[in-house]
């Protein structure tokens, strides 16, 4: 029952509040109940849920449970009404022996959050044990010469109860020779004995039969009896006599065998054999005491012969007899009280339970990891135990009750830095020297999704040849996540953008698991020189975390466009180039010019011209410039030359393999006198136009050279910064780009502006200018100029990031 009064509803609530304040604090407190031993099954002990401040509805969800160290299932809790009741038989004497205080200590544990409460149930003694004598019948031999007033010691009765229930009184049946003597000697030990009232006469009464009754102080009283059979003998008339009736000594526990405890000494006034004394233990002593001590029969030395344990017995009462060798022998008795002193011989016991593992790395400070209980069988300072933890761990011990600790989180956790902690708890007592024990608690740190996937570099440059096969693997992106399990599973996806009028996903795709990037369609350098886009990496955590990486895909040119011949006239349509030539022109005179362009770039667009041999192998009076396409005379024309000449000019680029085109030039020879003035004006107009074109190209090539120099410097600086970054190439195997340098041996005879597309993931395509400019050799320009080489200057595309 709970210790409070029930005097009205108001008093009840007030006392209940006071009890809660006293015994329930910070999730750990103590409630005190009491119950009588031998109570029936189901006996009400207390409303434990109400007294601990717990709601009935939360007992089952919070896993309400009761644990009792070494007490079995004596008490249980009804989870429906929160009542603590007696579950099985409670025997106070079995639980606590003769200890003055007897309690059952319960640990009440609930989860969500983890809390522990300490409940103490005092077991009250009832008078359920009657006094018991060592034996039912005891035989005594008393010499008839024993003087009146002599005291014959007896072993008293014992009562397993405590308090008033164990207070014994003795009565002796009425007789004329003996009376009962009860003396209180040491630490409430009662010495019982028979006192002879008058001399015995064996011839009159050889035997006496007495009955001693022991009555305890319980209600109702219980009794025990012993019958004494006294035989009167007539021999020796002087009994041995001890120097003291009680010897008090102290002995440390664990004393080695043979250790001298005390020496008892008795003397006898008789002489001869009646004076020789033999020492012995009283036969009524318990077997445990007889197993612990030995007495020398001649010298009276009492020594240790068994294990002396303070935790088992703190006090021994030894009855010693001194008997002479007379006939009949006479004896005296004394009591040796041995007080056992404690030594620090018990290592503290440490128990770790109710582990809450693993612990999330974002668990708040103060989270309870485990409950720890310690105990020590010693007493005093030897039994005072303190607990410590290993250094440099993010945990600490918090004392919740006497000898109870909670292992709680003291600082923030980071699984990526430390995924497991081996926490060593040390329990050390206060003895000298102190004893200690350790227990290791393995605390696993559970992962939370607190790290986003990370790429090795913020962007990558990829080189891909144009005309790649559809589905070609061009690159592999890889991101690493420092988390574990599903929090570290990385998936990849494109960051969708518009590339001109089309979606980015129509050009490339990325495998969600491997990170491989594929080109979904053939790429055309003439349409798209640079494709810039982002790939996103996300983990599988909740919520997911992600990051992006930028890919710059440069499309390299292939020689996939043949040269195209440009003919004069509107639109430069197909056909042959016709030209009138005066017969009076001299050697080296330019009579016509073939113009051609190539949609490729670099060497693939560098054109050369060759004059195909005439049919029949006739030597032609004309030649064509290798890089200029200018058709000039090799000698002065005369009347013997045919009036019409059909020239076939082969135009070839420098790609691998080279692509070609042909141009047909029809030349008609006329006498100089017959050449119309209109033709002269046309020729002079064409020459003037060529001169103007040359002047324009001079300025253009100067501008292009300046811009190209700046671009080359920028590319060299960019390459130096990127040299440490490993470049990944797809299975298409883009080759090393070729550097085309300008030459001073010739110049392009024609320039063309074309549009190039440079895409960076979104926005309209950009245009760049590709111009072929003359690079004139030094010296005046004459009609007999030598063959010159053309150089193509390709202005790279300007890339803008959006």
C-alpha positions in Angstrom: 0.0 0.0 0.0 1.2 3.6 -0.7 2.2 5.6 2.4 -0.3 8.4 2.4 -3.6 9.2 4.1 -7.0 9.4 2.4 -8.8 12.1 4.3 -10.9 13.7 1.7 -10.5 14.4 -2.0 -8.5 17.6 -1.4 -6.0 16.0 1.0 -5.6 13.1 -1.5 -4.7 15.4 -4.4 -2.3 17.5 -2.2 -0.4 14.5 -0.9 -0.3 13.0 -4.4 1.3 16.1 -5.8 3.8 16.2 -2.9 4.8 12.6 -3.6 5.3 13.3 -7.3 7.6 16.2 -6.4 9.6 14.1 -4.0 9.9 10.9 -5.9 9.6 11.7 -9.6 12.2 14.0 -11.0 13.7 14.4 -14.5 12.4 11.0 -15.7 14.0 9.2 -12.8 12.6 8.9 -9.2 11.6 6.6 -6.5 8.2 5.5 -5.2 7.9 3.6 -1.9 5.3 0.9 -1.2 5.0 -1.7 1.4 3.4 -5.2 1.5 3.2 -7.9 4.0 4.9 -11.2 3.4 2.9 -14.2 2.5 0.3 -12.0 0.9 -2.1 -13.8 -1.4 -1.8 -13.7 -5.2 -3.4 -10.5 -6.6 -3.0 -8.5 -3.4 -3.0 -4.8 -4.1 0.3 -3.0 -3.6 -0.1 0.4 -5.3 -1.3 2.4 -8.3 2.2 2.5 -9.8 1.2 4.1 -13.1 -0.6 6.9 -11.4 2.1 7.5 -8.8 4.8 7.7 -11.6 2.7 10.2 -13.5 2.1 7.9 -16.5 -1.2 7.7 -18.4 -2.8 4.2 -18.6 -3.2 4.6 -22.4 0.6 5.0 -22.9 1.7 1.9 -20.9 1.5 -0.5 -23.8 2.8 1.8 -26.6 5.7 2.9 -24.5 6.6 -0.8 -23.6 6.0 -0.4 -19.9 8.0 -3.1 -18.1 9.2 -4.0 -14.6 12.5 -5.6 -13.8 13.6 -6.8 -10.4 17.2 -8.0 -9.9 17.2 -11.5 -8.5 13.6 -11.3 -7.3 11.9 -13.2 -10.1 8.3 -12.4 -10.7 7.1 -11.7 -7.1 5.3 -8.5 -8.2 3.6 -7.7 -11.5 1.7 -4.7 -13.0 -1.7 -4.9 -14.6 -1.2 -2.8 -17.8 -5.0 -2.2 -18.0 -5.3 -0.3 -14.7 -1.7 0.4 -13.8 -1.9 -1.5 -10.4 1.1 -3.2 -8.9 0.0 -6.5 -7.3 1.5 -9.6 -5.7 2.1 -12.3 -8.3 3.7 -15.1 -6.3 4.5 -16.0 -2.7 6.8 -13.5 -0.9 8.8 -15.0 2.0 10.6 -12.2 3.8 13.0 -14.6 5.6 13.9 -16.2 2.2 14.6 -12.8 0.7 16.4 -11.0 3.4 17.2 -13.4 6.2 17.3 -11.7 9.6 18.1 -8.3 8.1 16.2 -5.5 9.8 15.2 -3.9 6.5 13.9 -5.9 3.6 12.8 -4.3 0.3 12.2 -5.3 -3.3 13.8 -2.8 -5.7 12.0 -2.5 -9.0 13.1 -0.8 -12.2 10.3 0.5 -14.2 11.4 1.2 -17.8 9.4 2.9 -20.5 10.4 3.8 -24.1 9.7 6.8 -26.4 11.4 8.5 -24.7 13.5 6.1 -22.7 12.8 6.6 -18.9 13.6 4.6 -15.8 11.9 4.8 -12.5 12.9 3.2 -9.2 10.3 1.7 -7.0 11.0 0.3 -3.6 8.5 -2.2 -2.1 9.1 -2.8 1.6 8.3 -6.4 2.7 6.8 -6.3 6.2 7.4 -9.2 8.5 4.5 -11.2 9.9 4.7 -13.7 12.7 4.8 -16.8 10.5 7.8 -18.6 12.1 7.6 -20.2 15.5 10.6 -20.4 17.8 12.7 -23.5 17.1 15.2 -25.2 19.5 18.2 -27.0 18.1 16.8 -30.3 19.2 13.5 -31.6 20.6 15.2 -33.6 23.5 18.5 -32.7 25.2 20.3 -34.9 27.6 22.3 -33.3 30.4 24.6 -34.9 33.0 24.9 -33.0 36.3 27.1 -34.1 39.1 25.4 -34.4 42.4 28.2 -32.4 43.9 27.3 -29.4 41.8 26.7 -26.6 44.3 23.4 -24.6 44.3 23.5 -21.6 42.1 25.5 -23.4 39.5 24.5 -22.4 36.0 24.2 -25.0 33.2 24.2 -23.1 29.8 21.7 -24.1 27.1 21.3 -23.3 23.5 18.3 -21.0 23.1 15.6 -21.2 20.5 15.8 -19.2 17.2 13.0 -17.3 15.4 13.4 -16.5 11.7 11.2 -13.4 12.1 12.4 -10.0 13.1 11.5 -7.3 15.5 8.8 -8.0 18.0 8.0 -11.3 16.2 11.5 -12.6 17.1 11.6 -11.4 20.8 11.5 -14.6 22.8 10.6 -15.3 26.4 11.2 -18.6 28.1 9.3 -20.5 30.8 10.2 -23.6 32.7 7.8 -26.1 34.1 7.5 -26.0 37.9 10.1 -28.0 39.8 12.1 -27.7 43.1 15.6 -28.1 41.8 16.0 -25.9 38.8 15.1 -22.5 37.7 15.6 -20.8 34.3 18.1 -18.0 33.8 18.0 -15.7 30.8 20.7 -13.1 30.4 21.3 -10.5 27.7 25.0 -10.5 26.9 26.3 -9.0 23.6 24.5 -7.5 20.7 21.2 -8.8 21.8 22.5 -12.4 22.2 20.5 -14.0 25.0 22.3 -16.6 27.1 20.0 -19.3 28.4 20.8 -21.5 31.2 19.5 -23.7 34.1 20.4 -22.6 37.6 20.5 -25.2 40.3 18.4 -24.2 43.3 19.6 -26.9 45.8 21.9 -29.8 45.9 21.0 -32.8 43.9 20.7 -36.3 45.4 21.3 -39.0 42.9 20.1 -41.7 45.4 16.8 -39.9 45.8 16.2 -38.7 42.3 18.6 -40.0 39.6 16.8 -38.2 36.7 14.9 -35.0 36.2 12.6 -34.2 33.2 12.0 -30.6 32.4 10.1 -28.7 29.7 11.3 -25.3 28.4 8.8 -23.3 26.4 9.9 -20.4 24.1 7.2 -17.8 23.3 7.7 -15.0 20.6 6.3 -11.5 20.7 4.0 -11.8 17.7 0.3 -11.6 17.4 -0.9 -14.3 17.7 2.0 -15.7 19.6 3.9 -18.8 18.5 5.7 -21.2 20.8 8.4 -23.9 20.7 9.5 -26.4 23.3 12.5 -28.5 24.2 12.6 -31.4 26.7 15.5 -31.7 29.1 16.5 -35.1 30.4 18.9 -34.5 33.4 20.9 -37.4 34.7 22.6 -36.9 38.1 26.0 -38.4 38.4 28.2 -38.6 41.4 32.0 -38.0 40.6 34.4 -35.2 40.4 33.4 -32.3 42.5 35.4 -29.4 40.9 34.6 -28.3 37.4 37.0 -26.3 35.2 36.5 -22.6 35.2 37.2 -20.2 32.3 39.0 -16.9 32.9 36.1 -15.1 31.2 32.6 -16.2 30.3 32.7 -14.1 27.1 35.6 -13.5 24.7 35.2 -10.7 22.1 37.6 -10.6 19.2 37.7 -9.1 15.7 38.8 -10.9 12.6 39.3 -9.7 9.0 37.5 -11.7 6.3 39.5 -13.9 4.0 42.0 -14.7 6.8 44.1 -17.6 5.7 43.6 -21.0 7.2 45.6 -21.5 10.5 45.2 -17.8 11.5 44.9 -17.7 15.3 41.6 -16.1 16.4 41.8 -16.3 20.2 43.1 -18.5 23.0 40.6 -19.6 25.7 41.9 -20.7 29.0 40.3 -22.6 31.9 41.6 -23.9 35.2 40.6 -26.7 37.5 41.2 -26.8 41.3 41.4 -30.6 41.3 44.7 -32.4 41.0 46.0 -35.3 38.9 43.8 -36.5 36.1 40.8 -34.5 37.3 42.8 -31.3 36.6 43.6 -32.1 32.9 41.3 -30.1 30.7 40.2 -30.9 27.2 38.7 -28.0 25.1 36.0 -28.5 22.5 33.2 -26.8 20.7 29.7 -27.2 21.9 28.0 -29.9 19.9 24.9 -27.7 19.5 26.8 -25.2 17.3 25.7 -24.8 13.7 27.5 -26.8 11.0 28.6 -23.6 9.3 30.4 -22.3 12.4 32.1 -25.7 12.9 33.3 -25.6 9.3 34.9 -22.2 9.8 36.9 -22.7 13.0 39.1 -25.2 14.8 40.0 -25.5 18.5 43.1 -27.1 19.8 41.9 -29.6 22.5 45.0 -29.1 24.7 45.9 -25.5 24.4 42.6 -23.9 23.7 43.8 -22.2 20.5 40.9 -21.3 18.2 42.1 -20.9 14.6 40.6 -20.4 11.1 40.0 -23.5 9.0 37.4 -22.3 6.4 36.6 -19.3 4.2 35.6 -16.3 6.2 33.3 -14.0 4.2 32.0 -10.7 5.6 29.3 -10.6 3.0 28.0 -14.0 4.1 28.2 -13.7 7.9 29.3 -10.6 9.9 29.3 -12.2 13.4 30.0 -15.7 14.8 29.0 -16.9 18.3 31.2 -19.9 19.3 30.3 -22.0 22.4 33.4 -23.5 23.9 33.5 -26.3 26.6 36.4 -27.1 29.0 36.0 -30.6 30.3 38.3 -32.3 32.8 39.4 -35.9 32.7 37.8 -36.8 36.0 35.4 -39.7 36.5 32.8 -38.5 35.8 34.3 -35.5 33.9 33.2 -31.9 34.8 32.9 -29.0 32.3 32.6 -25.3 32.1 31.4 -23.2 29.2 32.3 -19.8 27.6 31.2 -17.8 24.6 33.6 -16.5 21.9 32.0 -13.7 19.9 34.0 -13.2 16.6 33.2 -9.9 14.7 34.2 -10.1 11.1 35.8 -7.0 9.5 35.3 -6.2 5.9 38.2 -6.1 3.4 38.0 -4.9 -0.2 37.7 -8.3 -1.8 34.8 -7.8 -4.1 35.2 -6.4 -7.6 32.4 -4.0 -8.5 29.7 -5.5 -10.8 28.7 -3.5 -13.8 25.6 -4.2 -15.9 24.8 -2.4 -19.2 21.2 -2.8 -20.3 18.4 -1.1 -22.3 20.7 -0.2 -25.2 19.2 2.2 -27.8 21.3 1.4 -30.8 22.2 2.4 -33.4 22.3 6.1 -32.7 21.5 8.5 -35.6 24.3 10.9 -36.3 21.9 13.8 -36.0 20.6 12.7 -32.6 20.1 15.7 -30.2 22.4 16.2 -27.3 21.2 14.4 -24.1 19.9 11.4 -26.0 20.0 8.3 -23.7 22.1 5.5 -25.2 22.1 2.9 -22.4 21.3 2.4 -18.7 24.1 1.2 -16.5 23.8 -0.2 -12.9 26.8 -0.9 -10.6 27.0 -2.8 -7.3 29.7 -3.9 -4.9 29.3 -6.6 -2.2 31.7 -4.8 0.2 30.6 -2.3 2.8 31.6 1.2 3.7 34.2 2.9 1.5 34.9 -0.6 -0.1 31.4 -0.6 -1.4 31.2 2.9 -2.7 31.5 2.7 -6.5 32.2 5.5 -9.0 31.8 5.2 -12.8 34.0 6.8 -15.5 34.2 6.8 -19.3 37.1 6.6 -21.7 38.4 10.0 -22.8 37.7 11.7 -26.1 34.3 10.2 -26.8 31.1 12.2 -27.5 29.3 10.6 -24.5 29.0 11.2 -20.8 27.6 9.4 -17.7 24.7 11.0 -15.8 23.8 9.6 -12.4 20.1 9.0 -12.2 19.9 7.2 -8.8 22.2 5.6 -6.3 24.5 3.2 -8.3 22.5 3.9 -11.5 23.8 5.8 -14.5 22.6 6.8 -18.0 25.0 6.9 -20.9 23.9 10.1 -22.9 25.1 11.9 -25.9 27.4 14.8 -25.0 28.4 16.2 -28.4 27.4 16.0 -32.0 28.1 12.9 -34.0 29.4 12.6 -37.6 29.2 9.1 -39.1 31.5 10.1 -42.0 34.2 10.9 -39.4 33.6 8.1 -37.0 31.1 5.3 -37.7 31.5 3.3 -34.5 32.6 4.0 -30.9 33.9 1.5 -28.4 33.0 3.1 -25.1 34.6 1.6 -22.1 32.8 2.1 -18.8 35.0 1.7 -15.7 33.5 1.1 -12.2 36.0 1.6 -9.3 35.3 1.2 -5.6 36.8 3.3 -2.8 38.8 0.6 -1.2 42.6 0.6 -0.7 43.8 -0.7 -3.0 40.7 0.0 -5.1 39.2 -2.7 -7.4 37.7 -2.0 -10.7 35.8 -3.6 -13.6 35.2 -2.5 -17.1 32.4 -3.0 -19.7 32.7 -2.1 -23.3 29.7 -0.6 -25.1 29.9 -0.6 -28.9 27.9 2.4 -30.1 27.1 2.3 -33.8 26.4 5.6 -35.5 23.6 5.3 -38.1 23.8 7.4 -41.2 21.5 10.3 -42.2 21.5 11.9 -45.6 23.7 15.0 -44.9 26.1 14.8 -47.8 25.3 15.6 -51.4 27.0 13.7 -54.3 30.2 15.5 -55.3 32.0 15.5 -58.7 35.8 15.5 -58.9 35.7 18.6 -61.1 33.0 21.3 -61.7 33.2 20.8 -65.5 34.8 18.5 -68.1 35.8 19.0 -71.8 35.0 16.3 -74.2 36.2 16.0 -77.9 34.0 14.1 -80.3 34.4 13.6 -84.0 31.4 14.6 -86.1 29.3 12.0 -87.9 29.5 9.7 -84.9 27.2 6.6 -84.9 23.9 7.1 -83.0 24.1 5.9 -79.3 27.9 6.5 -79.2 29.4 6.6 -75.7 31.2 9.9 -75.4 32.0 10.3 -71.7 31.3 9.0 -68.2 30.5 11.2 -65.3 31.0 10.0 -61.7 30.0 11.5 -58.4 30.8 10.2 -54.9 28.6 10.4 -51.9 30.2 10.2 -48.4 27.0 8.8 -46.9 26.2 5.1 -46.6 23.7 2.6 -48.0 20.7 4.2 -49.8 22.0 7.6 -48.9 25.1 6.9 -51.1 23.3 5.5 -54.1 23.8 8.0 -56.8 21.6 8.4 -60.0 22.3 10.7 -62.9 20.1 12.8 -65.1 20.3 15.6 -67.7 19.5 19.1 -66.7 17.0 19.7 -69.6 17.6 22.8 -71.7 16.7 24.0 -75.2 19.5 23.8 -77.8 18.3 26.2 -80.5 14.8 24.9 -81.5 15.4 21.4 -80.1 15.5 19.9 -76.7 18.9 18.8 -75.2 17.6 15.3 -74.7 17.4 14.9 -78.5 21.2 15.2 -78.7 22.5 13.4 -75.7 21.3 11.1 -72.9 22.9 9.9 -69.6 22.5 6.4 -68.0 20.9 6.9 -64.6 23.1 4.3 -62.8 26.5 4.2 -64.6 26.7 8.0 -65.5 27.6 7.1 -69.1 26.8 9.9 -71.6 25.7 8.9 -75.1 25.2 10.9 -78.3 21.8 10.0 -79.6 22.4 11.2 -83.2 25.3 12.0 -85.4 26.8 15.4 -84.7 27.6 17.8 -87.5 30.6 20.1 -87.0 29.2 22.5 -89.7 25.9 22.7 -87.7 27.1 22.5 -84.1 30.7 23.1 -82.9 30.2 23.2 -79.1 27.4 21.6 -77.0 27.5 22.7 -73.4 25.1 21.1 -70.8 24.8 20.0 -67.2 24.4 16.5 -65.7 22.7 16.3 -62.3 23.6 13.6 -59.6 21.1 12.9 -56.8 21.3 10.4 -54.0 18.5 8.1 -52.8 18.2 9.7 -49.3 15.1 11.3 -47.9 15.1 14.1 -48.7 17.5 13.6 -51.7 20.5 15.8 -52.2 22.2 16.6 -55.5 24.8 18.5 -57.4 25.6 19.4 -61.1 28.6 19.1 -63.4 29.1 20.9 -66.7 30.1 19.1 -69.9 31.6 21.0 -72.8 31.4 18.7 -75.9 33.5 20.0 -78.8 32.5 18.5 -82.2 35.7 18.0 -84.3 35.6 18.4 -88.1 35.7 15.5 -90.5 36.4 15.8 -94.3 32.8 15.2 -95.3 32.2 18.0 -97.7 33.7 18.1 -101.3 34.8 21.4 -102.8 32.2 23.4 -104.6 33.1 25.4 -107.8 31.6 28.9 -108.0 30.8 30.0 -111.6 30.2 33.6 -112.6 26.7 34.8 -113.1 23.6 35.1 -110.9 23.7 32.5 -108.1 26.9 31.0 -109.4 25.0 28.2 -111.2 26.4 25.1 -112.7 28.1 25.1 -116.2 31.4 26.0 -117.8 33.5 29.2 -117.5 33.8 30.9 -120.9 36.4 33.5 -121.5 37.7 35.4 -124.6 41.5 35.7 -124.8 43.5 37.9 -127.1 46.2 36.2 -129.1 48.5 39.0 -128.4 48.9 38.3 -124.6 52.3 37.4 -123.5 53.5 34.6 -121.2 52.2 34.7 -117.6 49.1 36.6 -118.5 46.1 35.7 -116.3 43.3 34.9 -118.6 40.7 33.4 -116.2 40.3 32.4 -112.5 38.5 29.3 -111.0 36.8 30.0 -107.7 35.8 27.2 -105.3 34.8 26.8 -101.6 34.7 23.9 -99.1 32.1 23.8 -96.2 34.7 22.0 -94.0 37.3 23.8 -91.9 41.1 23.6 -91.4 43.0 21.4 -93.7 39.8 19.8 -94.9 38.9 23.2 -96.5 42.3 24.0 -97.9 42.0 23.7 -101.7 44.5 23.2 -104.4 44.0 23.4 -108.2 45.4 21.1 -110.9 45.0 21.3 -114.7 44.1 18.0 -116.2 46.1 16.9 -119.3 44.4 17.5 -122.7 43.0 14.7 -124.7 45.7 13.2 -126.9 48.5 14.4 -124.7 48.8 17.8 -126.5 50.7 20.4 -124.6 48.5 23.3 -123.5 49.7 26.9 -123.5 47.9 27.4 -120.2 48.5 26.5 -116.6 46.6 27.0 -113.3 47.9 28.3 -110.0 48.2 25.5 -107.4 46.4 27.5 -104.7 45.1 30.6 -106.5 43.0 28.9 -109.2 44.3 31.6 -111.7 44.7 30.3 -115.3 47.6 32.0 -117.0 49.6 31.5 -120.3 52.8 29.6 -120.2 54.0 31.3 -123.4 53.0 33.9 -125.9 50.1 32.8 -128.1 50.5 32.7 -131.9 48.5 31.9 -135.0 49.3 28.2 -134.7 47.3 27.8 -131.5 43.8 26.4 -131.8 41.1 29.1 -131.6 39.2 27.2 -128.9 40.7 25.5 -125.8 38.7 23.3 -123.4 40.5 23.2 -120.0 39.5 20.7 -117.2 40.6 22.0 -113.7 40.6 19.5 -110.8 39.9 21.2 -107.4 41.0 19.1 -104.4 41.0 19.6 -100.6 43.6 18.5 -98.1 41.4 16.1 -96.0 42.0 12.5 -95.4 40.9 11.1 -97.7 40.9 14.1 -100.1 37.6 15.1 -101.9 37.6 16.7 -105.4 35.5 18.6 -107.8 36.1 19.6 -111.5 35.6 22.9 -113.3 35.4 23.3 -117.1 37.0 26.4 -118.6 36.3 27.3 -122.3 38.9 29.8 -123.7 38.3 31.4 -127.2 41.3 33.0 -128.8 40.8 36.2 -130.8 43.1 38.4 -132.8 44.1 41.6 -130.9 42.7 43.9 -133.6 39.3 42.2 -133.5 38.9 42.4 -129.8 36.0 44.8 -129.1 36.5 47.7 -126.8 33.7 46.3 -124.6 35.8 43.3 -123.9 38.8 45.5 -123.0 36.6 47.5 -120.7 35.3 44.3 -119.1 38.8 43.0 -118.7 40.0 46.2 -117.1 36.9 46.3 -114.9 37.6 42.7 -113.8 41.3 43.6 -113.1 40.1 46.7 -111.1 37.7 44.5 -109.1 40.5 42.0 -108.3 42.7 44.9 -107.2 39.9 46.1 -104.9 39.4 42.6 -103.6 43.1 42.4 -102.8 43.0 45.7 -101.0 40.1 44.5 -98.9 41.7 41.2 -98.1 44.8 42.9 -96.8 42.9 44.7 -94.2 40.8 41.6 -93.4 43.8 39.4 -92.9 45.4 41.9 -90.6 42.2 41.9 -88.4 42.0 38.1 -88.5 45.7 37.6 -87.6 45.2 39.9 -84.5 42.1 38.1 -83.4 43.7 34.7 -84.1 46.7 35.6 -82.0 44.5 36.6 -79.1 42.5 33.4 -79.4 45.6 31.2 -79.6 46.9 32.9 -76.4 43.6 32.3 -74.7 43.5 28.6 -75.7 47.1 28.1 -74.5 46.2 29.6 -71.1 43.0 27.5 -70.9 45.0 24.3 -71.8 47.6 25.0 -69.1 44.9 25.4 -66.5 43.2 22.2 -67.7 46.3 20.1 -68.1 45.9 18.5 -64.6 42.3 17.5 -65.3 42.1 14.0 -66.9 40.2 14.1 -70.1 37.8 11.2 -70.9 37.1 10.2 -74.4 34.2 8.2 -75.6 34.3 5.1 -77.7 34.1 7.3 -80.8 37.7 8.1 -80.3 38.0 11.8 -81.3 41.5 12.6 -82.6 43.8 15.3 -81.7 42.8 18.6 -83.4 45.1 19.8 -86.1 46.7 23.3 -86.0 46.7 25.0 -89.4 49.3 27.8 -89.7 49.2 30.5 -92.3 51.8 30.4 -95.1 53.5 33.3 -97.0 53.7 31.4 -100.3 50.3 32.3 -101.5 46.8 33.5 -100.7 43.2 32.5 -101.2 41.7 34.0 -104.3 38.2 33.9 -102.9 36.6 34.4 -99.5 33.3 33.2 -98.3 31.3 34.0 -95.2 29.5 31.1 -93.6 27.6 30.6 -90.4 28.7 28.2 -87.6 26.5 27.0 -84.7 27.9 27.0 -81.2 25.5 25.7 -78.6 25.8 25.8 -74.8 22.7 24.1 -73.8 20.2 26.9 -74.4 19.6 30.0 -76.5 19.8 30.5 -80.3 22.9 29.4 -82.3 25.7 31.9 -82.7 27.6 32.8 -86.0 31.2 33.2 -86.7 33.1 34.5 -89.8 35.3 32.2 -91.8 37.4 34.3 -94.2 40.1 33.4 -96.6 42.4 36.3 -96.9 45.4 36.9 -99.2 48.9 37.0 -97.8 50.8 38.8 -100.5 54.5 38.3 -101.1 56.8 41.3 -101.1 57.5 43.1 -104.3 55.3 44.6 -107.0 52.5 42.8 -108.6 53.1 42.2 -112.3 51.3 40.4 -115.0 54.1 37.7 -115.0 53.8 36.9 -111.3 54.7 33.4 -110.2 52.3 30.8 -108.9 51.3 31.6 -105.3 49.9 29.3 -102.5 46.7 30.0 -100.7 46.3 30.0 -97.0 42.9 29.5 -95.2 42.5 31.4 -91.9 39.7 29.9 -89.9 38.3 32.2 -87.2 37.1 29.9 -84.4 33.7 30.2 -83.0 33.0 32.6 -80.2 31.5 30.6 -77.3 29.0 32.3 -74.9 27.9 30.7 -71.7 24.2 31.2 -70.9 
